[in-house]
């Protein structure tokens, strides 16, 4: 299903899109938008904060703050 959705959205064929990569991107975007870890967990369905910490990379801007 995800493969069909990516094709319909016009993503390039050479990019590998998986459920995992989409979930990781969502966690990163939420973190960059300063959404709290508990709210992120509610959106993504993660069970604990450590699991979203593993997905998220802190942006340079956030590191500077």
PDB file as gemmi writes it, atoms N, CA and C in Angstrom:
CRYST1    1.000    1.000    1.000  90.00  90.00  90.00 P 1                      
ATOM      1  N   UNK A   1       0.824  -1.186   0.000  1.00  0.00           N  
ATOM      2  CA  UNK A   1       0.000   0.000   0.000  1.00  0.00           C  
ATOM      3  C   UNK A   1       0.877   1.262   0.000  1.00  0.00           C  
ATOM      4  N   UNK A   2       1.924   1.287   0.830  1.00  0.00           N  
ATOM      5  CA  UNK A   2       2.794   2.459   0.879  1.00  0.00           C  
ATOM      6  C   UNK A   2       3.472   2.698  -0.456  1.00  0.00           C  
ATOM      7  N   UNK A   3       3.864   1.624  -1.121  1.00  0.00           N  
ATOM      8  CA  UNK A   3       4.524   1.739  -2.423  1.00  0.00           C  
ATOM      9  C   UNK A   3       3.588   2.413  -3.439  1.00  0.00           C  
ATOM     10  N   UNK A   4       2.321   2.025  -3.419  1.00  0.00           N  
ATOM     11  CA  UNK A   4       1.338   2.616  -4.332  1.00  0.00           C  
ATOM     12  C   UNK A   4       1.100   4.085  -3.996  1.00  0.00           C  
ATOM     13  N   UNK A   5       1.048   4.395  -2.704  1.00  0.00           N  
ATOM     14  CA  UNK A   5       0.839   5.785  -2.278  1.00  0.00           C  
ATOM     15  C   UNK A   5       2.021   6.657  -2.703  1.00  0.00           C  
ATOM     16  N   UNK A   6       3.235   6.141  -2.556  1.00  0.00           N  
ATOM     17  CA  UNK A   6       4.427   6.888  -2.960  1.00  0.00           C  
ATOM     18  C   UNK A   6       4.420   7.128  -4.470  1.00  0.00           C  
ATOM     19  N   UNK A   7       4.021   6.134  -5.225  1.00  0.00           N  
ATOM     20  CA  UNK A   7       3.950   6.273  -6.680  1.00  0.00           C  
ATOM     21  C   UNK A   7       2.911   7.327  -7.062  1.00  0.00           C  
ATOM     22  N   UNK A   8       1.749   7.272  -6.422  1.00  0.00           N  
ATOM     23  CA  UNK A   8       0.690   8.249  -6.700  1.00  0.00           C  
ATOM     24  C   UNK A   8       1.107   9.671  -6.331  1.00  0.00           C  
ATOM     25  N   UNK A   9       1.954   9.788  -5.298  1.00  0.00           N  
ATOM     26  CA  UNK A   9       2.414  11.097  -4.855  1.00  0.00           C  
ATOM     27  C   UNK A   9       3.536  11.642  -5.729  1.00  0.00           C  
ATOM     28  N   UNK A  10       4.034  10.805  -6.630  1.00  0.00           N  
ATOM     29  CA  UNK A  10       5.062  11.246  -7.564  1.00  0.00           C  
ATOM     30  C   UNK A  10       6.479  11.153  -7.050  1.00  0.00           C  
ATOM     31  N   UNK A  11       6.712  10.341  -6.001  1.00  0.00           N  
ATOM     32  CA  UNK A  11       8.073  10.165  -5.515  1.00  0.00           C  
ATOM     33  C   UNK A  11       8.891   9.434  -6.562  1.00  0.00           C  
ATOM     34  N   UNK A  12      10.148   9.781  -6.620  1.00  0.00           N  
ATOM     35  CA  UNK A  12      11.043   9.156  -7.586  1.00  0.00           C  
ATOM     36  C   UNK A  12      11.212   7.675  -7.280  1.00  0.00           C  
ATOM     37  N   UNK A  13      11.374   6.893  -8.308  1.00  0.00           N  
ATOM     38  CA  UNK A  13      11.488   5.444  -8.143  1.00  0.00           C  
ATOM     39  C   UNK A  13      12.768   5.030  -7.431  1.00  0.00           C  
ATOM     40  N   UNK A  14      13.840   5.806  -7.564  1.00  0.00           N  
ATOM     41  CA  UNK A  14      15.105   5.390  -6.956  1.00  0.00           C  
ATOM     42  C   UNK A  14      15.155   5.612  -5.447  1.00  0.00           C  
ATOM     43  N   UNK A  15      14.193   6.340  -4.894  1.00  0.00           N  
ATOM     44  CA  UNK A  15      14.164   6.545  -3.448  1.00  0.00           C  
ATOM     45  C   UNK A  15      13.400   5.412  -2.790  1.00  0.00           C  
ATOM     46  N   UNK A  16      13.986   4.853  -1.770  1.00  0.00           N  
ATOM     47  CA  UNK A  16      13.355   3.753  -1.059  1.00  0.00           C  
ATOM     48  C   UNK A  16      12.516   4.325   0.068  1.00  0.00           C  
ATOM     49  N   UNK A  17      11.216   4.128  -0.001  1.00  0.00           N  
ATOM     50  CA  UNK A  17      10.303   4.633   1.006  1.00  0.00           C  
ATOM     51  C   UNK A  17       9.668   3.442   1.712  1.00  0.00           C  
ATOM     52  N   UNK A  18       9.831   3.416   3.027  1.00  0.00           N  
ATOM     53  CA  UNK A  18       9.265   2.337   3.827  1.00  0.00           C  
ATOM     54  C   UNK A  18       8.438   2.937   4.958  1.00  0.00           C  
ATOM     55  N   UNK A  19       7.665   2.090   5.626  1.00  0.00           N  
ATOM     56  CA  UNK A  19       6.920   2.561   6.795  1.00  0.00           C  
ATOM     57  C   UNK A  19       7.874   3.138   7.829  1.00  0.00           C  
ATOM     58  N   UNK A  20       9.007   2.485   8.005  1.00  0.00           N  
ATOM     59  CA  UNK A  20      10.001   2.941   8.972  1.00  0.00           C  
ATOM     60  C   UNK A  20      10.530   4.331   8.608  1.00  0.00           C  
ATOM     61  N   UNK A  21      10.860   4.546   7.350  1.00  0.00           N  
ATOM     62  CA  UNK A  21      11.423   5.839   6.950  1.00  0.00           C  
ATOM     63  C   UNK A  21      10.393   6.957   7.088  1.00  0.00           C  
ATOM     64  N   UNK A  22       9.142   6.658   6.815  1.00  0.00           N  
ATOM     65  CA  UNK A  22       8.085   7.662   6.966  1.00  0.00           C  
ATOM     66  C   UNK A  22       7.885   7.994   8.440  1.00  0.00           C  
ATOM     67  N   UNK A  23       7.912   6.983   9.288  1.00  0.00           N  
ATOM     68  CA  UNK A  23       7.737   7.191  10.724  1.00  0.00           C  
ATOM     69  C   UNK A  23       8.894   8.019  11.284  1.00  0.00           C  
ATOM     70  N   UNK A  24      10.099   7.722  10.862  1.00  0.00           N  
ATOM     71  CA  UNK A  24      11.270   8.475  11.310  1.00  0.00           C  
ATOM     72  C   UNK A  24      11.173   9.934  10.874  1.00  0.00           C  
ATOM     73  N   UNK A  25      10.779  10.167   9.641  1.00  0.00           N  
ATOM     74  CA  UNK A  25      10.627  11.530   9.141  1.00  0.00           C  
ATOM     75  C   UNK A  25       9.582  12.291   9.955  1.00  0.00           C  
ATOM     76  N   UNK A  26       8.477  11.625  10.276  1.00  0.00           N  
ATOM     77  CA  UNK A  26       7.428  12.264  11.074  1.00  0.00           C  
ATOM     78  C   UNK A  26       7.955  12.664  12.445  1.00  0.00           C  
ATOM     79  N   UNK A  27       8.684  11.779  13.109  1.00  0.00           N  
ATOM     80  CA  UNK A  27       9.245  12.093  14.429  1.00  0.00           C  
ATOM     81  C   UNK A  27      10.192  13.282  14.324  1.00  0.00           C  
ATOM     82  N   UNK A  28      11.019  13.312  13.291  1.00  0.00           N  
ATOM     83  CA  UNK A  28      11.952  14.429  13.115  1.00  0.00           C  
ATOM     84  C   UNK A  28      11.208  15.738  12.881  1.00  0.00           C  
ATOM     85  N   UNK A  29      10.180  15.711  12.055  1.00  0.00           N  
ATOM     86  CA  UNK A  29       9.406  16.925  11.775  1.00  0.00           C  
ATOM     87  C   UNK A  29       8.699  17.428  13.031  1.00  0.00           C  
ATOM     88  N   UNK A  30       8.137  16.506  13.820  1.00  0.00           N  
ATOM     89  CA  UNK A  30       7.461  16.906  15.054  1.00  0.00           C  
ATOM     90  C   UNK A  30       8.457  17.506  16.037  1.00  0.00           C  
ATOM     91  N   UNK A  31       9.625  16.900  16.136  1.00  0.00           N  
ATOM     92  CA  UNK A  31      10.644  17.419  17.047  1.00  0.00           C  
ATOM     93  C   UNK A  31      11.106  18.801  16.598  1.00  0.00           C  
ATOM     94  N   UNK A  32      11.306  18.989  15.292  1.00  0.00           N  
ATOM     95  CA  UNK A  32      11.714  20.293  14.757  1.00  0.00           C  
ATOM     96  C   UNK A  32      10.646  21.356  14.984  1.00  0.00           C  
ATOM     97  N   UNK A  33       9.391  20.926  15.095  1.00  0.00           N  
ATOM     98  CA  UNK A  33       8.286  21.853  15.356  1.00  0.00           C  
ATOM     99  C   UNK A  33       8.067  22.055  16.854  1.00  0.00           C  
ATOM    100  N   UNK A  34       9.015  21.554  17.667  1.00  0.00           N  
ATOM    101  CA  UNK A  34       8.959  21.680  19.127  1.00  0.00           C  
ATOM    102  C   UNK A  34       7.720  21.039  19.743  1.00  0.00           C  
ATOM    103  N   UNK A  35       7.273  19.937  19.151  1.00  0.00           N  
ATOM    104  CA  UNK A  35       6.180  19.156  19.727  1.00  0.00           C  
ATOM    105  C   UNK A  35       6.779  18.301  20.837  1.00  0.00           C  
ATOM    106  N   UNK A  36       6.107  18.254  21.968  1.00  0.00           N  
ATOM    107  CA  UNK A  36       6.657  17.524  23.115  1.00  0.00           C  
ATOM    108  C   UNK A  36       6.750  16.029  22.819  1.00  0.00           C  
ATOM    109  N   UNK A  37       7.664  15.355  23.495  1.00  0.00           N  
ATOM    110  CA  UNK A  37       7.795  13.908  23.298  1.00  0.00           C  
ATOM    111  C   UNK A  37       6.505  13.145  23.597  1.00  0.00           C  
ATOM    112  N   UNK A  38       5.759  13.576  24.608  1.00  0.00           N  
ATOM    113  CA  UNK A  38       4.518  12.856  24.919  1.00  0.00           C  
ATOM    114  C   UNK A  38       3.472  13.040  23.825  1.00  0.00           C  
ATOM    115  N   UNK A  39       3.408  14.228  23.249  1.00  0.00           N  
ATOM    116  CA  UNK A  39       2.479  14.443  22.130  1.00  0.00           C  
ATOM    117  C   UNK A  39       2.930  13.652  20.902  1.00  0.00           C  
ATOM    118  N   UNK A  40       4.241  13.618  20.662  1.00  0.00           N  
ATOM    119  CA  UNK A  40       4.779  12.850  19.540  1.00  0.00           C  
ATOM    120  C   UNK A  40       4.436  11.377  19.702  1.00  0.00           C  
ATOM    121  N   UNK A  41       4.588  10.864  20.925  1.00  0.00           N  
ATOM    122  CA  UNK A  41       4.259   9.462  21.190  1.00  0.00           C  
ATOM    123  C   UNK A  41       2.786   9.179  20.916  1.00  0.00           C  
ATOM    124  N   UNK A  42       1.916  10.116  21.267  1.00  0.00           N  
ATOM    125  CA  UNK A  42       0.486   9.932  21.022  1.00  0.00           C  
ATOM    126  C   UNK A  42       0.180   9.884  19.523  1.00  0.00           C  
ATOM    127  N   UNK A  43       0.900  10.674  18.756  1.00  0.00           N  
ATOM    128  CA  UNK A  43       0.678  10.722  17.304  1.00  0.00           C  
ATOM    129  C   UNK A  43       1.244   9.489  16.616  1.00  0.00           C  
ATOM    130  N   UNK A  44       2.459   9.085  17.020  1.00  0.00           N  
ATOM    131  CA  UNK A  44       3.147   8.006  16.312  1.00  0.00           C  
ATOM    132  C   UNK A  44       2.856   6.616  16.851  1.00  0.00           C  
ATOM    133  N   UNK A  45       2.325   6.562  18.084  1.00  0.00           N  
ATOM    134  CA  UNK A  45       2.021   5.260  18.671  1.00  0.00           C  
ATOM    135  C   UNK A  45       3.180   4.610  19.398  1.00  0.00           C  
ATOM    136  N   UNK A  46       4.262   5.350  19.601  1.00  0.00           N  
ATOM    137  CA  UNK A  46       5.384   4.806  20.357  1.00  0.00           C  
ATOM    138  C   UNK A  46       4.974   4.614  21.815  1.00  0.00           C  
ATOM    139  N   UNK A  47       5.603   3.641  22.459  1.00  0.00           N  
ATOM    140  CA  UNK A  47       5.252   3.299  23.839  1.00  0.00           C  
ATOM    141  C   UNK A  47       6.106   4.019  24.871  1.00  0.00           C  
ATOM    142  N   UNK A  48       7.317   4.431  24.495  1.00  0.00           N  
ATOM    143  CA  UNK A  48       8.167   5.132  25.455  1.00  0.00           C  
ATOM    144  C   UNK A  48       9.020   6.185  24.761  1.00  0.00           C  
ATOM    145  N   UNK A  49       9.530   7.116  25.557  1.00  0.00           N  
ATOM    146  CA  UNK A  49      10.291   8.239  25.017  1.00  0.00           C  
ATOM    147  C   UNK A  49      11.579   7.763  24.350  1.00  0.00           C  
ATOM    148  N   UNK A  50      12.218   6.740  24.904  1.00  0.00           N  
ATOM    149  CA  UNK A  50      13.479   6.258  24.327  1.00  0.00           C  
ATOM    150  C   UNK A  50      13.296   5.820  22.874  1.00  0.00           C  
ATOM    151  N   UNK A  51      12.167   5.235  22.569  1.00  0.00           N  
ATOM    152  CA  UNK A  51      11.962   4.767  21.192  1.00  0.00           C  
ATOM    153  C   UNK A  51      11.864   5.926  20.204  1.00  0.00           C  
ATOM    154  N   UNK A  52      11.298   7.062  20.600  1.00  0.00           N  
ATOM    155  CA  UNK A  52      11.280   8.198  19.664  1.00  0.00           C  
ATOM    156  C   UNK A  52      12.622   8.911  19.639  1.00  0.00           C  
ATOM    157  N   UNK A  53      13.372   8.825  20.736  1.00  0.00           N  
ATOM    158  CA  UNK A  53      14.702   9.416  20.759  1.00  0.00           C  
ATOM    159  C   UNK A  53      15.597   8.705  19.746  1.00  0.00           C  
ATOM    160  N   UNK A  54      15.411   7.403  19.613  1.00  0.00           N  
ATOM    161  CA  UNK A  54      16.192   6.644  18.633  1.00  0.00           C  
ATOM    162  C   UNK A  54      15.893   7.072  17.205  1.00  0.00           C  
ATOM    163  N   UNK A  55      14.671   7.519  16.933  1.00  0.00           N  
ATOM    164  CA  UNK A  55      14.282   7.943  15.589  1.00  0.00           C  
ATOM    165  C   UNK A  55      14.737   9.350  15.252  1.00  0.00           C  
ATOM    166  N   UNK A  56      14.799  10.198  16.250  1.00  0.00           N  
ATOM    167  CA  UNK A  56      14.952  11.616  15.951  1.00  0.00           C  
ATOM    168  C   UNK A  56      16.398  12.078  15.999  1.00  0.00           C  
ATOM    169  N   UNK A  57      16.715  12.949  15.086  1.00  0.00           N  
ATOM    170  CA  UNK A  57      18.016  13.617  15.053  1.00  0.00           C  
ATOM    171  C   UNK A  57      17.760  15.087  15.353  1.00  0.00           C  
ATOM    172  N   UNK A  58      18.567  15.645  16.225  1.00  0.00           N  
ATOM    173  CA  UNK A  58      18.400  17.055  16.565  1.00  0.00           C  
ATOM    174  C   UNK A  58      18.991  17.895  15.455  1.00  0.00           C  
ATOM    175  N   UNK A  59      18.230  18.894  15.020  1.00  0.00           N  
ATOM    176  CA  UNK A  59      18.724  19.760  13.952  1.00  0.00           C  
ATOM    177  C   UNK A  59      19.820  20.670  14.494  1.00  0.00           C  
ATOM    178  N   UNK A  60      20.614  21.230  13.598  1.00  0.00           N  
ATOM    179  CA  UNK A  60      21.683  22.148  13.980  1.00  0.00           C  
ATOM    180  C   UNK A  60      21.095  23.340  14.721  1.00  0.00           C  
ATOM    181  N   UNK A  61      19.965  23.833  14.248  1.00  0.00           N  
ATOM    182  CA  UNK A  61      19.298  24.970  14.897  1.00  0.00           C  
ATOM    183  C   UNK A  61      18.931  24.650  16.345  1.00  0.00           C  
ATOM    184  N   UNK A  62      18.403  23.456  16.592  1.00  0.00           N  
ATOM    185  CA  UNK A  62      18.042  23.065  17.949  1.00  0.00           C  
ATOM    186  C   UNK A  62      19.287  22.901  18.814  1.00  0.00           C  
ATOM    187  N   UNK A  63      20.380  22.404  18.244  1.00  0.00           N  
ATOM    188  CA  UNK A  63      21.610  22.248  18.992  1.00  0.00           C  
ATOM    189  C   UNK A  63      22.160  23.607  19.412  1.00  0.00           C  
ATOM    190  N   UNK A  64      22.004  24.612  18.566  1.00  0.00           N  
ATOM    191  CA  UNK A  64      22.510  25.947  18.872  1.00  0.00           C  
ATOM    192  C   UNK A  64      21.717  26.607  19.990  1.00  0.00           C  
ATOM    193  N   UNK A  65      20.416  26.278  20.096  1.00  0.00           N  
ATOM    194  CA  UNK A  65      19.588  26.839  21.168  1.00  0.00           C  
ATOM    195  C   UNK A  65      20.028  26.271  22.478  1.00  0.00           C  
TER     196      UNK A  65                                                      
END                                                                             
